[in-house]
Amino acid sequence: MPSGKPGLPPLVPQFPPVHRVPIYIAGYRSPMMALAGQKADGYLARPAESIPGLRKLLRVMNKSAKAAGRDPKDIDVAGYLLTLVADTRRDALNRAKREPFVIYMMSILSDVTLGRAGFETALRDQIAAAWRREDFTTAGNLIPDDLLDAFILCGTGREVADRAWEYHEAGMSLPLLQPVVQDEEQTMAVLDAAVAYGTAAAGAVTSRAALDEQKKSGLASLRDRLGAYYEIARPFSFTASTVPVAVGGALAAVEGLFDWTLFLVALVASVLLHIGTNVTNEIYDVRKGVDTIVSPRASHAIVKGRIGDREAQVLSIVAFAAAFALGVYLVSVRGWPIVALGLAGLIGGYTYTAPPFQYKFSSFGIPLVFLLMGPLMVVGAFYAITGTFHWSALAVSVPVGFLVAAILHGNEWRDISEDARAGARTFSVRAGREAAHWLYISLVVGAYLALTVAVVVGLLPTWSLLAMLSLPLLVRQIRSAEFGASGQQRAIAMIDLQTAQLHAAFGYLMVVGLLVAALAAR
């Protein structure tokens, strides 16, 4: 508050400081640098500052200090250096381009800052425009490597240490490495780089290796590739494809018609279809703009650059092709009805998000997923194993289908804002959050009611009610849904994963119940 302003008491210290408090200047314009040279004990550089920019600012500060009769060496210079460490500089740059904080920092660089580093402002404006549209994928792709290299320390631990030494040589006496990604792995990597900076070897490398000259070890490359495949395949969701087949197999055991070979073939084919569907889903979600860096997704393999769009397509084709091959074997054993079931599965899995249908983005998504991964999959697995049809297979498929549909619908409910922005017309977007909440409750509760009815009318054995032991998970989901309906979005952030857990518990307990009934009938 300015001294002497009408209505304000005079500003006086309440007690003398016990020691002298140093004053640091954190401004980035020439007048502030001149003030730092005249009066300040130190200068604090901003987090994203280039070495050319730092040198120019310090020249202004040092000139001002000399004019004031001060020794520039008495002024402490420190600064935060945004840092991202990876196995190679290419990996570090790719990851940095997909971090929202980095994109934001690149989008707010001033004209003066860019000019000092030798960059045009038009590129910054394009990045900022994409950021404002929340099109983070486009914004990240607009950032060139040299722009990141100028303002952020990206590379191996050794490269980061050497780069920090370049800032030291430019006049920054205390470089402070700040992790861009503040998780334990990155924090430890940055600490290791800081230790390397403190060694005599820091700065010994006169120039960095070219990006295309850096190669990972074969083991590291294999680890990264398998990790990317694992992430995009989303194994946590495989319960949606294994439970229906397991239920069909257990019911076949009740009927005394179980066949291990046919069961395993049907199970693997189902999982392969699911992998193909998951990968295709992510490809088209990214293309459509539904999946972004900040989306609460179980997989960000494509948007974070762990796997490319083309490689993901190849993976999905391989998965669908392998499922088709297993389907051909089932056709040779059970005949042409398997063709209809298999084609429905292939078409339904691929067009979930891919053209021409893309039914995930419409109100038909929920009923189609119910049919495909409920009645179609359970009845299909039962037929593939036994070669017959039974009404009990249809009855047991209903609760399974309800819970699979609940997984999709929970995802739609949580992502209602992103889906609406991307132009999707899901049930949740059309009907609103309140209707979405009640549909979710109806699906998860309806599964238990459908199972009870099937047992009461005699279509399923009483041991099937062993699935009721999963009721605590149902209560958890209802509580989360109630919190989500009251506006607490955090409560449903992982609703798809948690609903998959409920589906798995319910389904596998029902499988155990059916197997117990099969053993009891012998």
SULPEKA-V262532 format. One record per backbone hydrogen bond with DSSP energy under -0.5 kcal/mol. CO is the residue of the C=O (numbers start at 1). NH is the residue of the N-H. If there is no record, write none. Layout:
co=CO nh=NH
co=CO nh=NH
//
This chain:
co=2 nh=5
co=5 nh=8
co=10 nh=12
co=20 nh=22
co=22 nh=24
co=23 nh=41
co=23 nh=42
co=25 nh=44
co=29 nh=33
co=30 nh=34
co=31 nh=35
co=32 nh=36
co=33 nh=37
co=34 nh=38
co=35 nh=39
co=35 nh=40
co=36 nh=40
co=41 nh=76
co=42 nh=25
co=43 nh=45
co=43 nh=78
co=45 nh=80
co=47 nh=49
co=47 nh=82
co=50 nh=54
co=51 nh=55
co=52 nh=56
co=53 nh=57
co=54 nh=58
co=55 nh=59
co=56 nh=60
co=57 nh=61
co=58 nh=62
co=59 nh=63
co=60 nh=64
co=61 nh=65
co=62 nh=66
co=63 nh=67
co=64 nh=68
co=65 nh=70
co=66 nh=69
co=70 nh=72
co=71 nh=74
co=72 nh=75
co=74 nh=76
co=76 nh=43
co=77 nh=173
co=77 nh=174
co=78 nh=45
co=79 nh=176
co=80 nh=82
co=81 nh=178
co=82 nh=153
co=83 nh=180
co=84 nh=155
co=88 nh=92
co=89 nh=93
co=90 nh=94
co=91 nh=95
co=92 nh=96
co=93 nh=97
co=95 nh=98
co=96 nh=99
co=98 nh=100
co=99 nh=103
co=100 nh=104
co=101 nh=105
co=102 nh=106
co=103 nh=107
co=104 nh=108
co=105 nh=108
co=106 nh=109
co=110 nh=114
co=111 nh=115
co=112 nh=116
co=113 nh=117
co=114 nh=118
co=114 nh=119
co=115 nh=118
co=120 nh=124
co=121 nh=125
co=122 nh=126
co=123 nh=127
co=124 nh=128
co=125 nh=129
co=126 nh=130
co=127 nh=131
co=128 nh=132
co=129 nh=133
co=130 nh=135
co=131 nh=134
co=134 nh=136
co=135 nh=139
co=136 nh=140
co=137 nh=141
co=138 nh=142
co=139 nh=143
co=140 nh=143
co=142 nh=144
co=144 nh=148
co=145 nh=149
co=146 nh=150
co=147 nh=151
co=148 nh=151
co=148 nh=152
co=152 nh=154
co=153 nh=84
co=155 nh=86
co=156 nh=160
co=157 nh=161
co=158 nh=162
co=159 nh=163
co=160 nh=164
co=161 nh=165
co=162 nh=166
co=163 nh=167
co=164 nh=168
co=165 nh=169
co=166 nh=170
co=167 nh=172
co=168 nh=171
co=171 nh=173
co=174 nh=79
co=175 nh=177
co=176 nh=81
co=177 nh=179
co=178 nh=83
co=180 nh=182
co=181 nh=183
co=183 nh=187
co=184 nh=188
co=185 nh=189
co=186 nh=190
co=187 nh=191
co=188 nh=192
co=189 nh=193
co=190 nh=194
co=191 nh=195
co=192 nh=196
co=193 nh=197
co=194 nh=198
co=196 nh=199
co=199 nh=202
co=201 nh=204
co=204 nh=206
co=210 nh=213
co=210 nh=214
co=211 nh=214
co=213 nh=215
co=217 nh=221
co=218 nh=222
co=219 nh=223
co=220 nh=224
co=221 nh=225
co=222 nh=226
co=223 nh=227
co=224 nh=228
co=225 nh=229
co=226 nh=230
co=227 nh=231
co=228 nh=232
co=229 nh=233
co=230 nh=234
co=230 nh=235
co=234 nh=237
co=235 nh=238
co=236 nh=239
co=237 nh=240
co=238 nh=241
co=238 nh=242
co=239 nh=243
co=241 nh=245
co=242 nh=246
co=243 nh=247
co=244 nh=248
co=245 nh=249
co=246 nh=250
co=247 nh=251
co=248 nh=252
co=249 nh=253
co=250 nh=254
co=251 nh=255
co=252 nh=257
co=253 nh=256
co=259 nh=263
co=260 nh=264
co=261 nh=265
co=262 nh=266
co=263 nh=267
co=264 nh=268
co=265 nh=269
co=266 nh=270
co=267 nh=271
co=268 nh=272
co=269 nh=273
co=270 nh=274
co=271 nh=275
co=272 nh=276
co=273 nh=277
co=274 nh=278
co=275 nh=279
co=276 nh=280
co=277 nh=281
co=278 nh=282
co=279 nh=283
co=280 nh=284
co=281 nh=285
co=282 nh=286
co=283 nh=287
co=284 nh=288
co=285 nh=289
co=285 nh=290
co=285 nh=291
co=286 nh=289
co=290 nh=292
co=292 nh=295
co=295 nh=297
co=300 nh=304
co=301 nh=306
co=301 nh=307
co=302 nh=305
co=308 nh=312
co=309 nh=313
co=310 nh=314
co=311 nh=315
co=312 nh=316
co=313 nh=317
co=314 nh=318
co=315 nh=319
co=316 nh=320
co=317 nh=321
co=318 nh=322
co=319 nh=323
co=320 nh=324
co=321 nh=325
co=322 nh=326
co=323 nh=327
co=324 nh=328
co=325 nh=329
co=326 nh=330
co=327 nh=331
co=328 nh=332
co=329 nh=333
co=330 nh=334
co=331 nh=335
co=335 nh=338
co=336 nh=339
co=336 nh=340
co=337 nh=341
co=338 nh=342
co=339 nh=343
co=340 nh=344
co=341 nh=345
co=342 nh=346
co=343 nh=347
co=344 nh=348
co=345 nh=349
co=346 nh=350
co=347 nh=351
co=349 nh=352
co=350 nh=353
co=350 nh=354
co=351 nh=358
co=351 nh=359
co=352 nh=360
co=354 nh=358
co=358 nh=361
co=359 nh=362
co=359 nh=365
co=361 nh=425
co=362 nh=365
co=362 nh=427
co=364 nh=368
co=365 nh=369
co=366 nh=370
co=367 nh=371
co=368 nh=372
co=369 nh=373
co=370 nh=374
co=370 nh=375
co=371 nh=376
co=372 nh=377
co=374 nh=378
co=375 nh=379
co=376 nh=380
co=377 nh=381
co=378 nh=382
co=379 nh=383
co=380 nh=384
co=381 nh=385
co=382 nh=386
co=383 nh=387
co=390 nh=393
co=390 nh=394
co=391 nh=395
co=392 nh=396
co=393 nh=397
co=394 nh=398
co=395 nh=398
co=395 nh=399
co=396 nh=400
co=397 nh=401
co=398 nh=402
co=399 nh=403
co=400 nh=404
co=401 nh=405
co=402 nh=406
co=403 nh=407
co=404 nh=408
co=405 nh=409
co=406 nh=410
co=407 nh=411
co=408 nh=412
co=409 nh=413
co=410 nh=414
co=411 nh=415
co=413 nh=416
co=415 nh=419
co=416 nh=420
co=417 nh=421
co=418 nh=422
co=419 nh=424
co=420 nh=423
co=426 nh=430
co=427 nh=431
co=428 nh=432
co=432 nh=436
co=433 nh=437
co=434 nh=438
co=435 nh=439
co=436 nh=440
co=437 nh=441
co=438 nh=442
co=439 nh=443
co=440 nh=444
co=441 nh=445
co=442 nh=446
co=443 nh=447
co=444 nh=448
co=445 nh=449
co=446 nh=450
co=447 nh=451
co=448 nh=452
co=449 nh=453
co=450 nh=454
co=451 nh=455
co=452 nh=456
co=453 nh=457
co=454 nh=459
co=454 nh=460
co=455 nh=458
co=461 nh=464
co=462 nh=465
co=463 nh=466
co=464 nh=467
co=465 nh=468
co=466 nh=469
co=467 nh=470
co=468 nh=471
co=470 nh=473
co=470 nh=474
co=471 nh=475
co=472 nh=476
co=473 nh=477
co=474 nh=478
co=475 nh=479
co=476 nh=480
co=477 nh=481
co=478 nh=482
co=479 nh=483
co=480 nh=484
co=481 nh=485
co=482 nh=486
co=483 nh=488
co=484 nh=487
co=487 nh=489
co=488 nh=491
co=489 nh=492
co=490 nh=493
co=492 nh=495
co=494 nh=498
co=495 nh=499
co=496 nh=500
co=497 nh=501
co=498 nh=502
co=499 nh=503
co=500 nh=504
co=501 nh=505
co=502 nh=506
co=503 nh=507
co=504 nh=508
co=505 nh=509
co=506 nh=510
co=507 nh=511
co=508 nh=512
co=509 nh=513
co=510 nh=514
co=511 nh=515
co=512 nh=516
co=513 nh=517
co=514 nh=518
co=515 nh=519
co=516 nh=520
co=517 nh=521
co=519 nh=522
//
